[in-house]
Amino acid sequence: MTNKGYVSAYLYPRTPDGINQLVYDAYNGDIIQLRANGTTYHTMMVTSWYWNSWNNSDLYLTYHTGPGGYDVEGKSIRQIINNLPASEEVIFVS
């Protein structure tokens, strides 16, 4: 027998409140994806988080194929989002 779990995907607006909500909702092991023109092109895993207050919190992600083809460990979601083109979207998969 196969366990077929449910997966939910949520699109977060790239506004301060949208990113704060993403940081609040995610836990270690959750998946964050980047999407452009309706196509998901990058998947990252939440490996740690910091929560102090609504505007002073962050998620840290680990992913492969970073600069130079190397793995990236502990990169801030806020840094990642700030460097994305405006047309790209952030998706939280739980």
C-alpha positions, 0 to 999 in steps of 0.5 A: 500500500502506498501512502499518498499524501497531499501537497499544497503549494502557496504563491507568496506576494513579493511584498514585505508582508508576503515575505514575512508570512512565508518566513512565519509559515515555513519550517526546516525541511520545507521546500521553496521554489522559484517560478518564472513565466509559469515554469518552476526552475529552482527548488530549495530546502529550508535548513534553518530559520530565525524568528524575532519579530514580524519584520526581523526574521529570516529563512535560510535555504540550501540548494545545488547549482549555485554560482559556479555550479557549487552547492549553496548552504544557509542563504537568506530567503530575503537575499535571494528574493531581493536579487530576483527579477520582478517577474519571478514568483516565490512558491512555498510547497508543504 
